[in-house]
Amino acid sequence: MELQIDPSSPDPLHRQIVDQIRHQIATGRLQTGDRLPPVRILAQQLAVNVNTAAKAYMELEREGVLSTAPGRGTFVAGDAAGRLSAFREDRLRELLGRVMLEALSLGYTQEQIEGALALQLARWRELRVSGSERPAEVVAPDEGPILRIVGSDDLALDLLISRLRRLHPDISVASSSVGSLGGLIALERGEADVAGCHLLDEETGEYNLPFIRRILPGQEVVLVNLVYRQQGLMVCRGNPKGIRGLEDLARPDVAMVNRQRGAGTRVLLDLRLEKMGISPQRVRGYEHEVETHTAVAAAVASGSADVGLGILSAARALELEFMPLARERYDLAILAARYGSPQVVPLLAVLRSDGFKAVVREMGGYDTSHTGRIVASTGSSTRIA
C-alpha cells in the first residue's frame, strides 16, 4: 500500500489517508482480505502522529471498509468495495462536472445536458440488455419483440418487469432508470415505449399530466397507474441522530443521500425544501446522488449517510426505520400508438393481474386500488379500452 501525504494540503492528514485507502480499494489495488500496516508502522512511513493514523483507520472501520481482528491486524473488509460506491460516485461527478461546464460554455442549457446524458445512458443499457450492437435509436418499434421501459426507479416496476419476462420469455425487455423527466424525454424522442413517472406539478397539484403536455405537446399519451406509494425519510434502526422531519436536513450533524436530478423523488424533495425555506446549500450531502431507492437505502444502512428520501419497500428491504412524508401516484406513460402493440398488451395484462397486485401489497407501502387503470390521457382522438 503506497500512500502520500501533502502537509500543504488544506485537507486534514487523516482525511488524506482515508481518501487514498478508499481510492485504492475502489480501484482494486487493495482487495478483500489484504492486510494493512499496523498503525505505528503506517505513522512512521507517513511521518505523521500515531493518533492521526489511528483516526483514519477508525473512520474506515466505522464505514465497514476495514476490519480489525485482535492479534491479527487490520484487513480490507469483505464488502469494502460495495461500501465505497458513494466515494466512486463522487469521483464520477467530478468528471461529469467538467463535461457539463464545457457544454454550458458552448451554449447548451442544463436541461439539454441532463436529458442528453440520461438518454445516452438509456441507450447503453438497452444495448447491454438486448445484446444488440446497433444504436438503440435505430431499433424500430415493429422490428422485434423489444419493450423499452425508461424512467423512474421503483421496486414494483422491477417486479412487473420480472414477471413479464417469466410469463412472456419471447419479449425482450430493456429497462433503464434515468428518472421521471429522462423517461418522458425518451418517450418524446421515440426511444422508449413506456415511461415510469411520478412528477408532482406544484401549480396544479396534479401528477405527471402537466409535464407530459409540456414535454410531448400534441402527442397522444395514455397514463396507466402502476401504484400509489409512500415516500418518506429512511434512517437506521434506533434513529441515532434523532431525525424527525425534513427540517433536520439543515442540521450540520446530519448527512443525507439524494436522488439524481430529474428523478421524481428529487423534485418532491426540492419542492418541500423550497416551501420550508431551506436552501440546498444548507443540506449536507445534498450533492451525494444515487439513481435508485435501493441505493438510497443502502447508503443509509452502510452509514455513509444518516438519512435519505425514498419509498417504504426499499426501507423495509434493508430493515431501516421509515417516516412517511407523502403519498404519490406512480404512472406508466404510454404513447397511444403503442398502447395496443404486441409488447405493451402483455405488460398491461400482467399489471392488471390479481397475482401481481397481491405481491406488490406484500412489499408494503403500496396502494394497488388503481393499479392498471387509465388515470389520464392526452389528445382528443384517443380511444383506449
Contacts in CASP RR format, 6 or more apart in sequence:
PFRMAT RR
TARGET T0000
AUTHOR 0000-0000-0000
METHOD contacts of the structure
MODEL  1
MELQIDPSSPDPLHRQIVDQIRHQIATGRLQTGDRLPPVRILAQQLAVNV
NTAAKAYMELEREGVLSTAPGRGTFVAGDAAGRLSAFREDRLRELLGRVM
LEALSLGYTQEQIEGALALQLARWRELRVSGSERPAEVVAPDEGPILRIV
GSDDLALDLLISRLRRLHPDISVASSSVGSLGGLIALERGEADVAGCHLL
DEETGEYNLPFIRRILPGQEVVLVNLVYRQQGLMVCRGNPKGIRGLEDLA
RPDVAMVNRQRGAGTRVLLDLRLEKMGISPQRVRGYEHEVETHTAVAAAV
ASGSADVGLGILSAARALELEFMPLARERYDLAILAARYGSPQVVPLLAV
LRSDGFKAVVREMGGYDTSHTGRIVASTGSSTRIA
1 21 0 8 1.000
1 24 0 8 1.000
1 29 0 8 1.000
1 30 0 8 1.000
1 34 0 8 1.000
1 36 0 8 1.000
1 37 0 8 1.000
3 16 0 8 1.000
3 17 0 8 1.000
3 20 0 8 1.000
3 21 0 8 1.000
3 42 0 8 1.000
3 45 0 8 1.000
3 46 0 8 1.000
4 20 0 8 1.000
5 13 0 8 1.000
5 16 0 8 1.000
5 17 0 8 1.000
5 46 0 8 1.000
5 47 0 8 1.000
5 48 0 8 1.000
6 16 0 8 1.000
7 13 0 8 1.000
9 16 0 8 1.000
11 19 0 8 1.000
13 46 0 8 1.000
13 48 0 8 1.000
13 52 0 8 1.000
14 52 0 8 1.000
14 53 0 8 1.000
14 55 0 8 1.000
14 56 0 8 1.000
14 59 0 8 1.000
15 56 0 8 1.000
17 42 0 8 1.000
17 46 0 8 1.000
17 48 0 8 1.000
17 52 0 8 1.000
17 53 0 8 1.000
17 56 0 8 1.000
18 56 0 8 1.000
18 59 0 8 1.000
18 60 0 8 1.000
19 87 0 8 1.000
21 30 0 8 1.000
21 36 0 8 1.000
21 56 0 8 1.000
21 60 0 8 1.000
21 65 0 8 1.000
21 66 0 8 1.000
22 60 0 8 1.000
22 65 0 8 1.000
22 84 0 8 1.000
22 87 0 8 1.000
23 87 0 8 1.000
23 91 0 8 1.000
24 30 0 8 1.000
25 65 0 8 1.000
25 76 0 8 1.000
25 80 0 8 1.000
25 81 0 8 1.000
25 84 0 8 1.000
26 81 0 8 1.000
26 84 0 8 1.000
26 87 0 8 1.000
26 88 0 8 1.000
26 91 0 8 1.000
28 81 0 8 1.000
30 36 0 8 1.000
30 76 0 8 1.000
30 80 0 8 1.000
31 76 0 8 1.000
32 76 0 8 1.000
32 77 0 8 1.000
32 78 0 8 1.000
32 80 0 8 1.000
32 81 0 8 1.000
33 75 0 8 1.000
33 76 0 8 1.000
33 77 0 8 1.000
33 78 0 8 1.000
34 75 0 8 1.000
34 76 0 8 1.000
35 73 0 8 1.000
35 74 0 8 1.000
35 75 0 8 1.000
36 42 0 8 1.000
36 57 0 8 1.000
36 66 0 8 1.000
36 73 0 8 1.000
36 74 0 8 1.000
36 75 0 8 1.000
36 76 0 8 1.000
37 45 0 8 1.000
38 73 0 8 1.000
38 74 0 8 1.000
39 50 0 8 1.000
39 53 0 8 1.000
39 54 0 8 1.000
39 57 0 8 1.000
39 74 0 8 1.000
40 50 0 8 1.000
40 53 0 8 1.000
42 53 0 8 1.000
43 49 0 8 1.000
43 50 0 8 1.000
43 52 0 8 1.000
43 53 0 8 1.000
46 53 0 8 1.000
57 66 0 8 1.000
57 68 0 8 1.000
57 74 0 8 1.000
60 66 0 8 1.000
61 67 0 8 1.000
61 68 0 8 1.000
61 74 0 8 1.000
62 303 0 8 1.000
63 83 0 8 1.000
63 302 0 8 1.000
63 303 0 8 1.000
63 304 0 8 1.000
64 77 0 8 1.000
64 79 0 8 1.000
64 80 0 8 1.000
64 83 0 8 1.000
64 302 0 8 1.000
65 76 0 8 1.000
65 77 0 8 1.000
65 80 0 8 1.000
65 83 0 8 1.000
65 84 0 8 1.000
66 74 0 8 1.000
66 75 0 8 1.000
66 76 0 8 1.000
66 77 0 8 1.000
66 80 0 8 1.000
67 74 0 8 1.000
67 75 0 8 1.000
67 76 0 8 1.000
67 77 0 8 1.000
67 78 0 8 1.000
68 74 0 8 1.000
68 75 0 8 1.000
69 75 0 8 1.000
77 83 0 8 1.000
83 302 0 8 1.000
83 304 0 8 1.000
85 290 0 8 1.000
85 295 0 8 1.000
85 298 0 8 1.000
85 299 0 8 1.000
86 257 0 8 1.000
86 288 0 8 1.000
86 290 0 8 1.000
86 299 0 8 1.000
86 304 0 8 1.000
86 305 0 8 1.000
89 288 0 8 1.000
89 289 0 8 1.000
89 290 0 8 1.000
90 288 0 8 1.000
93 287 0 8 1.000
93 289 0 8 1.000
96 117 0 8 1.000
100 110 0 8 1.000
100 113 0 8 1.000
103 113 0 8 1.000
104 110 0 8 1.000
104 113 0 8 1.000
114 181 0 8 1.000
114 182 0 8 1.000
114 261 0 8 1.000
114 262 0 8 1.000
115 181 0 8 1.000
115 182 0 8 1.000
115 185 0 8 1.000
118 178 0 8 1.000
118 179 0 8 1.000
118 181 0 8 1.000
118 182 0 8 1.000
118 183 0 8 1.000
118 185 0 8 1.000
118 186 0 8 1.000
118 262 0 8 1.000
119 178 0 8 1.000
119 182 0 8 1.000
119 185 0 8 1.000
119 186 0 8 1.000
119 189 0 8 1.000
119 191 0 8 1.000
121 176 0 8 1.000
121 178 0 8 1.000
122 136 0 8 1.000
122 150 0 8 1.000
122 176 0 8 1.000
122 178 0 8 1.000
122 182 0 8 1.000
122 183 0 8 1.000
122 186 0 8 1.000
122 191 0 8 1.000
122 192 0 8 1.000
123 135 0 8 1.000
123 136 0 8 1.000
123 137 0 8 1.000
123 191 0 8 1.000
125 174 0 8 1.000
125 175 0 8 1.000
125 176 0 8 1.000
126 132 0 8 1.000
126 136 0 8 1.000
126 139 0 8 1.000
126 148 0 8 1.000
126 174 0 8 1.000
126 176 0 8 1.000
127 133 0 8 1.000
127 134 0 8 1.000
127 135 0 8 1.000
127 136 0 8 1.000
129 172 0 8 1.000
129 173 0 8 1.000
129 174 0 8 1.000
129 175 0 8 1.000
130 139 0 8 1.000
130 146 0 8 1.000
130 172 0 8 1.000
130 174 0 8 1.000
132 139 0 8 1.000
136 148 0 8 1.000
136 174 0 8 1.000
136 191 0 8 1.000
137 189 0 8 1.000
137 190 0 8 1.000
137 191 0 8 1.000
139 146 0 8 1.000
139 148 0 8 1.000
141 193 0 8 1.000
141 338 0 8 1.000
141 341 0 8 1.000
145 170 0 8 1.000
145 171 0 8 1.000
145 172 0 8 1.000
145 342 0 8 1.000
145 343 0 8 1.000
146 171 0 8 1.000
146 172 0 8 1.000
146 173 0 8 1.000
146 174 0 8 1.000
146 343 0 8 1.000
147 164 0 8 1.000
147 171 0 8 1.000
147 172 0 8 1.000
147 173 0 8 1.000
147 174 0 8 1.000
147 193 0 8 1.000
147 194 0 8 1.000
147 343 0 8 1.000
147 344 0 8 1.000
147 347 0 8 1.000
148 174 0 8 1.000
148 176 0 8 1.000
148 186 0 8 1.000
148 191 0 8 1.000
148 192 0 8 1.000
148 193 0 8 1.000
148 194 0 8 1.000
149 157 0 8 1.000
149 161 0 8 1.000
149 173 0 8 1.000
149 174 0 8 1.000
149 175 0 8 1.000
149 176 0 8 1.000
149 192 0 8 1.000
149 193 0 8 1.000
149 194 0 8 1.000
149 195 0 8 1.000
149 196 0 8 1.000
150 175 0 8 1.000
150 176 0 8 1.000
150 178 0 8 1.000
150 182 0 8 1.000
150 183 0 8 1.000
150 186 0 8 1.000
150 187 0 8 1.000
150 191 0 8 1.000
150 192 0 8 1.000
150 194 0 8 1.000
150 195 0 8 1.000
150 196 0 8 1.000
151 176 0 8 1.000
151 177 0 8 1.000
151 178 0 8 1.000
151 179 0 8 1.000
151 180 0 8 1.000
151 182 0 8 1.000
151 183 0 8 1.000
151 184 0 8 1.000
151 186 0 8 1.000
151 192 0 8 1.000
151 195 0 8 1.000
151 196 0 8 1.000
151 197 0 8 1.000
152 177 0 8 1.000
152 179 0 8 1.000
152 180 0 8 1.000
152 183 0 8 1.000
152 196 0 8 1.000
152 197 0 8 1.000
152 198 0 8 1.000
152 263 0 8 1.000
152 264 0 8 1.000
152 265 0 8 1.000
152 330 0 8 1.000
153 177 0 8 1.000
153 179 0 8 1.000
153 263 0 8 1.000
153 291 0 8 1.000
153 292 0 8 1.000
153 293 0 8 1.000
153 294 0 8 1.000
154 196 0 8 1.000
154 226 0 8 1.000
154 227 0 8 1.000
154 229 0 8 1.000
154 293 0 8 1.000
154 311 0 8 1.000
154 330 0 8 1.000
155 293 0 8 1.000
155 294 0 8 1.000
155 311 0 8 1.000
155 313 0 8 1.000
155 314 0 8 1.000
155 317 0 8 1.000
155 363 0 8 1.000
156 226 0 8 1.000
156 227 0 8 1.000
156 229 0 8 1.000
156 313 0 8 1.000
156 330 0 8 1.000
156 360 0 8 1.000
156 363 0 8 1.000
156 366 0 8 1.000
157 175 0 8 1.000
157 196 0 8 1.000
157 226 0 8 1.000
157 330 0 8 1.000
159 356 0 8 1.000
159 359 0 8 1.000
159 360 0 8 1.000
159 363 0 8 1.000
160 226 0 8 1.000
160 347 0 8 1.000
160 350 0 8 1.000
160 351 0 8 1.000
160 356 0 8 1.000
161 173 0 8 1.000
161 175 0 8 1.000
163 350 0 8 1.000
163 356 0 8 1.000
164 171 0 8 1.000
164 173 0 8 1.000
164 346 0 8 1.000
164 347 0 8 1.000
164 350 0 8 1.000
165 171 0 8 1.000
165 173 0 8 1.000
167 346 0 8 1.000
167 350 0 8 1.000
168 346 0 8 1.000
168 350 0 8 1.000
171 343 0 8 1.000
171 346 0 8 1.000
176 186 0 8 1.000
177 291 0 8 1.000
177 292 0 8 1.000
178 186 0 8 1.000
178 291 0 8 1.000
179 197 0 8 1.000
179 260 0 8 1.000
179 262 0 8 1.000
179 263 0 8 1.000
179 264 0 8 1.000
179 291 0 8 1.000
180 195 0 8 1.000
180 196 0 8 1.000
180 197 0 8 1.000
180 198 0 8 1.000
180 199 0 8 1.000
180 208 0 8 1.000
180 211 0 8 1.000
180 262 0 8 1.000
180 263 0 8 1.000
180 264 0 8 1.000
180 267 0 8 1.000
181 197 0 8 1.000
181 199 0 8 1.000
181 211 0 8 1.000
181 215 0 8 1.000
181 262 0 8 1.000
181 263 0 8 1.000
181 264 0 8 1.000
182 195 0 8 1.000
182 262 0 8 1.000
183 192 0 8 1.000
183 195 0 8 1.000
183 196 0 8 1.000
183 197 0 8 1.000
183 333 0 8 1.000
184 195 0 8 1.000
184 197 0 8 1.000
184 199 0 8 1.000
184 211 0 8 1.000
184 212 0 8 1.000
184 215 0 8 1.000
184 216 0 8 1.000
184 333 0 8 1.000
185 215 0 8 1.000
186 192 0 8 1.000
186 195 0 8 1.000
187 194 0 8 1.000
187 195 0 8 1.000
187 215 0 8 1.000
187 216 0 8 1.000
187 221 0 8 1.000
187 333 0 8 1.000
187 335 0 8 1.000
188 215 0 8 1.000
188 216 0 8 1.000
188 219 0 8 1.000
190 335 0 8 1.000
193 334 0 8 1.000
193 335 0 8 1.000
193 338 0 8 1.000
193 341 0 8 1.000
193 343 0 8 1.000
193 344 0 8 1.000
194 332 0 8 1.000
194 333 0 8 1.000
194 334 0 8 1.000
194 338 0 8 1.000
194 344 0 8 1.000
194 347 0 8 1.000
195 332 0 8 1.000
195 333 0 8 1.000
195 334 0 8 1.000
196 226 0 8 1.000
196 330 0 8 1.000
196 331 0 8 1.000
196 332 0 8 1.000
196 333 0 8 1.000
197 208 0 8 1.000
197 211 0 8 1.000
197 264 0 8 1.000
197 330 0 8 1.000
197 331 0 8 1.000
197 333 0 8 1.000
198 207 0 8 1.000
198 208 0 8 1.000
198 229 0 8 1.000
198 264 0 8 1.000
198 265 0 8 1.000
198 328 0 8 1.000
198 329 0 8 1.000
198 330 0 8 1.000
198 331 0 8 1.000
199 207 0 8 1.000
199 208 0 8 1.000
199 211 0 8 1.000
199 264 0 8 1.000
199 267 0 8 1.000
200 206 0 8 1.000
200 207 0 8 1.000
200 264 0 8 1.000
200 267 0 8 1.000
200 268 0 8 1.000
200 271 0 8 1.000
200 328 0 8 1.000
201 207 0 8 1.000
201 209 0 8 1.000
201 210 0 8 1.000
201 211 0 8 1.000
202 271 0 8 1.000
203 210 0 8 1.000
204 210 0 8 1.000
207 328 0 8 1.000
207 329 0 8 1.000
207 331 0 8 1.000
208 223 0 8 1.000
208 329 0 8 1.000
208 331 0 8 1.000
208 333 0 8 1.000
208 376 0 8 1.000
209 223 0 8 1.000
209 376 0 8 1.000
209 378 0 8 1.000
212 221 0 8 1.000
212 223 0 8 1.000
212 333 0 8 1.000
212 378 0 8 1.000
213 378 0 8 1.000
216 378 0 8 1.000
218 378 0 8 1.000
218 379 0 8 1.000
219 335 0 8 1.000
219 378 0 8 1.000
220 335 0 8 1.000
220 336 0 8 1.000
220 337 0 8 1.000
220 377 0 8 1.000
220 378 0 8 1.000
220 379 0 8 1.000
220 381 0 8 1.000
220 382 0 8 1.000
221 333 0 8 1.000
221 334 0 8 1.000
221 335 0 8 1.000
221 336 0 8 1.000
221 377 0 8 1.000
221 378 0 8 1.000
222 333 0 8 1.000
222 334 0 8 1.000
222 335 0 8 1.000
222 336 0 8 1.000
222 339 0 8 1.000
222 374 0 8 1.000
222 376 0 8 1.000
222 377 0 8 1.000
222 382 0 8 1.000
222 384 0 8 1.000
223 331 0 8 1.000
223 332 0 8 1.000
223 333 0 8 1.000
223 334 0 8 1.000
223 374 0 8 1.000
223 375 0 8 1.000
223 376 0 8 1.000
223 377 0 8 1.000
224 331 0 8 1.000
224 332 0 8 1.000
224 334 0 8 1.000
224 348 0 8 1.000
224 351 0 8 1.000
224 372 0 8 1.000
224 373 0 8 1.000
224 374 0 8 1.000
224 375 0 8 1.000
225 329 0 8 1.000
225 330 0 8 1.000
225 331 0 8 1.000
225 332 0 8 1.000
225 370 0 8 1.000
225 371 0 8 1.000
225 372 0 8 1.000
225 373 0 8 1.000
225 374 0 8 1.000
225 375 0 8 1.000
226 330 0 8 1.000
226 331 0 8 1.000
226 332 0 8 1.000
226 351 0 8 1.000
226 371 0 8 1.000
226 372 0 8 1.000
227 330 0 8 1.000
227 360 0 8 1.000
227 366 0 8 1.000
227 367 0 8 1.000
227 368 0 8 1.000
227 371 0 8 1.000
228 327 0 8 1.000
228 328 0 8 1.000
228 329 0 8 1.000
228 330 0 8 1.000
228 366 0 8 1.000
228 367 0 8 1.000
228 369 0 8 1.000
228 370 0 8 1.000
229 311 0 8 1.000
229 312 0 8 1.000
229 313 0 8 1.000
229 327 0 8 1.000
229 328 0 8 1.000
229 330 0 8 1.000
229 365 0 8 1.000
229 366 0 8 1.000
229 367 0 8 1.000
230 311 0 8 1.000
230 312 0 8 1.000
230 322 0 8 1.000
230 324 0 8 1.000
230 326 0 8 1.000
230 327 0 8 1.000
230 365 0 8 1.000
230 366 0 8 1.000
231 265 0 8 1.000
231 268 0 8 1.000
231 309 0 8 1.000
231 310 0 8 1.000
231 311 0 8 1.000
231 324 0 8 1.000
231 325 0 8 1.000
231 326 0 8 1.000
231 327 0 8 1.000
231 328 0 8 1.000
232 309 0 8 1.000
232 310 0 8 1.000
232 311 0 8 1.000
232 312 0 8 1.000
232 322 0 8 1.000
232 323 0 8 1.000
232 324 0 8 1.000
232 325 0 8 1.000
232 326 0 8 1.000
233 243 0 8 1.000
233 245 0 8 1.000
233 246 0 8 1.000
233 307 0 8 1.000
233 308 0 8 1.000
233 309 0 8 1.000
233 310 0 8 1.000
233 322 0 8 1.000
233 323 0 8 1.000
233 325 0 8 1.000
234 296 0 8 1.000
234 297 0 8 1.000
234 300 0 8 1.000
234 307 0 8 1.000
234 308 0 8 1.000
234 309 0 8 1.000
234 310 0 8 1.000
234 314 0 8 1.000
234 315 0 8 1.000
234 320 0 8 1.000
234 321 0 8 1.000
234 322 0 8 1.000
235 241 0 8 1.000
235 242 0 8 1.000
235 243 0 8 1.000
235 300 0 8 1.000
235 306 0 8 1.000
235 307 0 8 1.000
235 308 0 8 1.000
235 320 0 8 1.000
235 321 0 8 1.000
235 323 0 8 1.000
236 300 0 8 1.000
236 301 0 8 1.000
236 303 0 8 1.000
236 306 0 8 1.000
236 320 0 8 1.000
236 321 0 8 1.000
237 319 0 8 1.000
237 320 0 8 1.000
237 321 0 8 1.000
238 321 0 8 1.000
239 321 0 8 1.000
240 306 0 8 1.000
241 248 0 8 1.000
241 251 0 8 1.000
241 253 0 8 1.000
241 254 0 8 1.000
241 306 0 8 1.000
241 307 0 8 1.000
242 248 0 8 1.000
243 254 0 8 1.000
243 306 0 8 1.000
243 307 0 8 1.000
243 323 0 8 1.000
244 323 0 8 1.000
245 323 0 8 1.000
245 325 0 8 1.000
246 269 0 8 1.000
246 272 0 8 1.000
246 273 0 8 1.000
246 276 0 8 1.000
246 278 0 8 1.000
246 325 0 8 1.000
247 276 0 8 1.000
247 278 0 8 1.000
248 254 0 8 1.000
248 307 0 8 1.000
249 256 0 8 1.000
249 273 0 8 1.000
249 278 0 8 1.000
249 282 0 8 1.000
249 283 0 8 1.000
249 284 0 8 1.000
249 307 0 8 1.000
250 278 0 8 1.000
250 282 0 8 1.000
250 283 0 8 1.000
252 284 0 8 1.000
254 284 0 8 1.000
254 306 0 8 1.000
254 307 0 8 1.000
255 284 0 8 1.000
255 285 0 8 1.000
255 288 0 8 1.000
255 305 0 8 1.000
255 306 0 8 1.000
255 307 0 8 1.000
256 283 0 8 1.000
256 284 0 8 1.000
256 285 0 8 1.000
256 286 0 8 1.000
256 288 0 8 1.000
256 305 0 8 1.000
256 306 0 8 1.000
256 307 0 8 1.000
256 308 0 8 1.000
256 309 0 8 1.000
257 285 0 8 1.000
257 288 0 8 1.000
257 289 0 8 1.000
257 290 0 8 1.000
257 295 0 8 1.000
257 296 0 8 1.000
257 299 0 8 1.000
257 300 0 8 1.000
257 304 0 8 1.000
257 305 0 8 1.000
257 307 0 8 1.000
257 308 0 8 1.000
258 266 0 8 1.000
258 269 0 8 1.000
258 285 0 8 1.000
258 286 0 8 1.000
258 287 0 8 1.000
258 288 0 8 1.000
258 289 0 8 1.000
258 290 0 8 1.000
258 308 0 8 1.000
258 309 0 8 1.000
259 265 0 8 1.000
259 266 0 8 1.000
259 269 0 8 1.000
259 289 0 8 1.000
259 290 0 8 1.000
259 291 0 8 1.000
259 296 0 8 1.000
259 309 0 8 1.000
259 310 0 8 1.000
260 266 0 8 1.000
260 289 0 8 1.000
260 290 0 8 1.000
260 291 0 8 1.000
261 289 0 8 1.000
263 291 0 8 1.000
265 293 0 8 1.000
265 309 0 8 1.000
265 310 0 8 1.000
268 309 0 8 1.000
268 326 0 8 1.000
268 328 0 8 1.000
269 309 0 8 1.000
270 280 0 8 1.000
272 325 0 8 1.000
273 279 0 8 1.000
273 280 0 8 1.000
273 283 0 8 1.000
280 286 0 8 1.000
285 305 0 8 1.000
288 299 0 8 1.000
288 304 0 8 1.000
288 305 0 8 1.000
290 296 0 8 1.000
290 299 0 8 1.000
293 310 0 8 1.000
293 311 0 8 1.000
293 313 0 8 1.000
293 314 0 8 1.000
294 314 0 8 1.000
294 317 0 8 1.000
294 318 0 8 1.000
296 305 0 8 1.000
296 308 0 8 1.000
296 309 0 8 1.000
296 310 0 8 1.000
296 314 0 8 1.000
297 310 0 8 1.000
297 314 0 8 1.000
297 315 0 8 1.000
297 317 0 8 1.000
297 318 0 8 1.000
297 320 0 8 1.000
298 318 0 8 1.000
299 305 0 8 1.000
299 308 0 8 1.000
300 306 0 8 1.000
300 307 0 8 1.000
300 308 0 8 1.000
300 318 0 8 1.000
300 320 0 8 1.000
301 318 0 8 1.000
301 319 0 8 1.000
301 320 0 8 1.000
309 325 0 8 1.000
311 365 0 8 1.000
312 322 0 8 1.000
312 324 0 8 1.000
312 364 0 8 1.000
312 365 0 8 1.000
312 366 0 8 1.000
313 363 0 8 1.000
313 364 0 8 1.000
313 365 0 8 1.000
313 366 0 8 1.000
315 321 0 8 1.000
315 322 0 8 1.000
316 322 0 8 1.000
316 363 0 8 1.000
316 364 0 8 1.000
327 367 0 8 1.000
329 375 0 8 1.000
331 375 0 8 1.000
331 376 0 8 1.000
332 351 0 8 1.000
334 344 0 8 1.000
336 377 0 8 1.000
336 379 0 8 1.000
336 382 0 8 1.000
336 384 0 8 1.000
338 344 0 8 1.000
339 384 0 8 1.000
348 372 0 8 1.000
350 356 0 8 1.000
351 371 0 8 1.000
351 372 0 8 1.000
352 371 0 8 1.000
352 372 0 8 1.000
356 371 0 8 1.000
357 368 0 8 1.000
357 371 0 8 1.000
360 366 0 8 1.000
360 368 0 8 1.000
360 371 0 8 1.000
361 368 0 8 1.000
374 384 0 8 1.000
377 384 0 8 1.000
END
